[in-house]
């Protein structure tokens, strides 16, 4: 595959069984062959998207001293602010050329997960920031639920198989700011080549050049979404669970050409994680004599812990 296929979620939500099946077949084929799709018909409206970009630009424009007071020690960057250059790709010593914020799951105070998840961090300087982030989180989580339902059908599972694993899941909404580049980066990129940890990632802000995906031949291809599309890719957890039937594809965000160094880039991925006790054991119906079991049994929580250490976010 040399381009990212586009699908429309309204086909899956249609009462027309043929349209629904076509969506399942198309997204399944894309995830087996390139690991990415561009998705129309999601649950984010234009006003919410506009409000979110306004709020995240307002946040990243705050003085560094103000932003840094929201950098919470001891939680591996799971909530609040993570400053420039702190995160690096697995196996890479140079920090990525970015700063970011993390919104996490919103659980009731009496939920068993209230003790497991750090609290979300409130930005006092911006009245709408947290509410707009929460609303975006909910709409992306809703969109992800239906994408996973289509993949459950593709994997010959019951349609709502993933539902109870993602309710109260450890998902993260990450607004990212790639600041203007001041000097020639020494081996660092805006985001070095990596695979995602989670089940699926829903990305806002892939309209400009920069995001690239590595296809099966090892070629880097541009992944650009239309303004009304989200870019959605498979993460390592779903790849493991499906015995690599669904591909977690290596991707990166390249540095812009020198004449564009003075510009910022914003992107907003939503990393859909399940609850920590979900077993990522390879599904029986993804194993056969041509595709023996490729991965050891592990829970989502154990796998996440392992990867956060590899990324340098946890000791």
C-alpha positions in Angstrom: 0.0 0.0 0.0 1.3 3.4 -1.0 -1.5 5.6 0.3 -3.7 5.7 3.4 -7.3 4.5 2.7 -10.2 6.7 3.7 -13.4 5.3 5.4 -16.6 6.9 6.7 -17.9 5.8 10.1 -21.5 6.7 9.1 -21.3 3.6 6.8 -20.7 1.4 9.9 -23.5 3.1 11.8 -25.9 2.8 8.8 -29.0 0.5 9.0 -27.8 -0.8 5.6 -26.2 -4.1 6.3 -24.2 -4.0 3.1 -22.7 -0.6 3.9 -21.8 -1.8 7.3 -20.0 -4.9 6.0 -18.2 -2.9 3.4 -16.8 -0.6 6.1 -15.7 -3.7 8.2 -14.0 -5.2 5.1 -12.3 -1.9 4.1 -11.0 -1.0 7.5 -9.9 -4.6 8.2 -8.0 -4.7 4.9 -6.3 -1.4 5.7 -5.2 -2.5 9.1 -3.9 -5.8 7.8 -1.9 -4.0 5.1 -0.8 -0.5 6.3 -2.1 -0.1 9.9 -3.6 3.3 9.2 -6.9 4.8 7.9 -8.3 8.3 7.5 -11.8 8.4 9.1 -14.7 10.7 8.3 -18.0 10.7 10.2 -16.5 10.9 13.7 -18.3 12.5 16.7 -16.2 15.8 16.9 -18.0 18.8 15.6 -16.3 21.8 14.0 -16.9 24.1 17.0 -15.4 21.7 19.5 -12.3 21.3 17.2 -11.9 25.1 16.9 -12.3 25.5 20.7 -9.8 22.8 21.4 -7.1 24.3 19.1 -7.7 27.8 20.6 -7.3 26.4 24.1 -4.2 24.3 23.5 -2.5 27.2 21.7 -3.3 29.5 24.6 -1.8 26.9 27.0 1.5 26.4 25.0 1.8 30.2 24.7 2.0 30.5 28.5 5.4 31.3 29.9 7.6 28.2 30.6 7.6 28.9 34.3 3.7 28.8 34.3 3.6 25.6 32.3 6.3 23.9 34.4 4.2 24.2 37.6 1.8 21.7 35.9 4.6 19.2 35.4 3.8 16.6 38.1 6.8 14.5 39.4 6.5 10.8 40.1 3.6 9.9 37.7 5.6 9.2 34.5 4.0 12.1 32.7 0.6 10.5 32.7 -1.2 13.7 33.6 -0.5 17.4 33.1 2.5 19.0 31.3 5.6 17.3 29.9 8.3 19.8 28.9 10.3 20.1 25.7 12.6 17.2 24.9 11.6 15.0 27.8 10.3 12.0 25.8 12.3 10.0 23.3 11.3 7.1 21.1 12.2 3.5 22.2 15.9 2.9 21.6 16.7 6.6 20.8 18.7 8.8 23.1 17.8 12.2 21.6 14.6 13.7 23.0 11.8 14.5 20.6 11.4 18.2 19.6 8.0 18.6 21.4 6.2 19.5 24.5 2.8 18.1 25.4 -0.1 17.9 27.8 -2.0 14.8 29.1 -5.7 14.5 29.8 -6.6 11.2 31.3 -9.7 9.1 32.1 -12.6 10.7 34.0 -13.8 8.2 36.6 -16.3 8.5 39.4 -14.8 9.0 42.9 -16.2 5.6 44.0 -14.7 3.8 41.0 -12.1 1.1 41.6 -10.0 3.0 39.0 -10.0 6.2 41.0 -7.1 4.9 43.0 -5.2 3.5 40.0 -5.3 6.7 37.8 -3.7 10.0 38.7 -6.2 12.9 38.9 -6.5 15.2 35.9 -4.6 18.5 36.3 -6.6 21.8 36.2 -5.0 24.8 34.5 -6.0 27.8 36.6 -5.0 30.4 34.0 -7.4 29.2 31.3 -11.1 28.8 32.3 -12.2 26.7 29.3 -9.1 24.6 28.8 -10.1 21.6 31.0 -13.8 21.5 30.0 -13.0 21.6 26.2 -10.3 18.9 26.8 -12.8 16.7 28.6 -15.5 17.0 25.9 -13.0 16.2 23.2 -11.8 13.1 25.2 -15.4 11.9 25.4 -16.1 12.3 21.7 -12.9 10.6 20.7 -13.6 7.7 23.1 -17.1 7.3 21.6 -15.6 7.3 18.0 -13.0 4.7 19.1 -15.7 2.4 20.5 -17.3 2.0 17.1 -14.0 1.6 15.3 -13.2 -1.3 17.7 -16.7 -2.8 17.1 -15.9 -2.9 13.4 -12.6 -4.6 14.1 -14.2 -7.1 16.5 -16.4 -8.2 13.6 -13.4 -8.3 11.3 -11.7 -10.6 13.8 -14.8 -12.8 14.0 -15.5 -11.8 17.6 -18.8 -10.6 19.1 -19.4 -7.0 18.0 -19.2 -5.5 21.5 -16.2 -7.6 22.5 -14.0 -4.6 23.3 -16.7 -2.5 25.0 -16.2 -3.5 28.6 -12.4 -3.3 28.2 -12.5 0.3 27.2 -15.1 1.6 29.7 -12.9 3.4 32.3 -9.9 2.4 30.2 -6.6 4.1 30.8 -6.8 6.3 27.7 -4.8 9.5 27.2 -5.6 12.7 25.1 -2.3 14.3 24.2 -2.2 17.8 22.7 1.3 18.2 21.3 3.2 21.4 20.4 6.2 21.1 18.1 7.8 24.6 18.6 9.7 26.5 15.9 13.1 25.0 15.3 15.9 27.4 16.4 19.1 25.6 15.4 20.0 22.5 13.3 18.7 19.5 15.3 21.5 17.0 16.1 19.9 13.7 15.3 16.5 14.7 16.8 13.2 14.8 15.0 9.8 16.2 16.0 8.8 12.6 16.7 11.3 9.9 16.0 10.1 6.6 14.3 8.0 4.6 16.8 5.0 2.4 17.2 2.2 3.2 19.6 1.6 1.2 22.8 -2.2 1.2 23.0 -5.1 -0.5 21.2 -5.8 2.3 18.6 -4.8 5.9 18.2 -7.1 8.6 16.9 -5.1 11.6 15.6 -6.3 15.1 15.1 -4.1 17.6 13.2 -2.6 15.4 10.4 -3.6 17.9 7.7 -0.1 19.3 7.1 2.9 17.4 5.8 5.1 15.8 8.5 3.4 12.5 9.6 4.9 9.6 7.7 4.1 5.9 7.8 6.4 3.0 7.0 4.8 0.4 4.6 5.7 -3.3 4.4 8.4 -2.5 1.8 10.1 -0.2 4.3 9.1 2.9 2.3 8.1 6.1 4.1 4.8 7.4 2.8 3.1 10.7 3.7 -0.1 10.3 5.9 -2.2 13.4 5.4 -5.9 13.6 6.4 -8.5 15.9 5.0 -9.7 18.6 7.4 -12.8 16.6 8.3 -10.8 13.3 8.9 -9.1 11.7 11.9 -6.0 9.5 11.2 -6.5 6.2 13.1 -3.8 3.6 13.5 -3.4 0.2 15.3 -1.2 0.2 18.4 1.0 -2.6 19.8 -1.6 -3.9 22.2 -4.1 -4.7 19.4 -1.3 -6.0 17.2 -0.3 -8.5 20.0 -3.9 -9.5 20.7 -4.5 -10.2 17.0 -1.2 -12.1 16.6 0.0 -9.3 14.3 -3.0 -9.8 11.9 -3.7 -6.1 12.5 -0.5 -4.2 12.0 1.0 -1.6 14.4 2.9 0.4 11.9 6.1 2.4 12.6 5.5 6.1 12.0 7.3 9.4 12.6 6.9 13.2 12.4 9.7 14.6 10.3 11.3 18.0 10.7 10.0 20.6 8.2 12.2 22.0 5.4 14.4 24.8 6.7 12.2 27.6 5.3 9.4 26.4 7.6 11.6 26.1 10.8 10.0 29.2 12.2 6.5 27.6 12.3 4.8 25.7 15.1 3.0 22.4 14.5 0.1 21.1 16.7 -1.3 17.6 16.7 -3.6 15.9 19.1 -3.5 12.1 19.4 -6.0 10.2 21.5 -4.4 6.9 22.7 -7.2 4.5 23.4 -6.1 2.1 26.2 -8.1 -0.6 27.9 -8.4 -1.3 31.6 -5.1 -2.6 33.0 -6.5 -6.1 33.7 -7.4 -6.8 30.0 -5.5 -9.9 28.9 -3.6 -9.2 25.6 -3.1 -13.0 25.1 -3.2 -13.9 21.4 -6.8 -14.6 20.3 -7.3 -18.3 19.5 -8.9 -17.5 16.1 -5.8 -15.6 15.0 -3.5 -18.7 15.4 -3.2 -21.4 12.8 -0.4 -23.5 11.3 0.7 -20.7 9.0 0.5 -18.1 11.9 1.8 -19.7 15.1 1.4 -17.7 18.3 4.0 -14.9 18.2 3.6 -13.2 21.6 3.8 -14.2 25.3 0.7 -13.7 27.5 0.6 -10.3 29.3 -1.9 -7.9 30.6 -2.4 -4.4 29.3 -1.2 -2.9 32.6 2.0 -5.0 32.6 2.7 -4.1 29.0 2.1 -0.4 29.5 4.5 -0.4 32.5 7.2 -2.1 30.5 6.9 0.4 27.6 6.8 3.5 29.8 10.2 2.4 31.2 11.6 1.9 27.7 10.5 5.4 26.8 12.2 6.9 29.8 9.0 8.2 31.3 9.2 5.8 34.3 12.3 4.6 36.2 
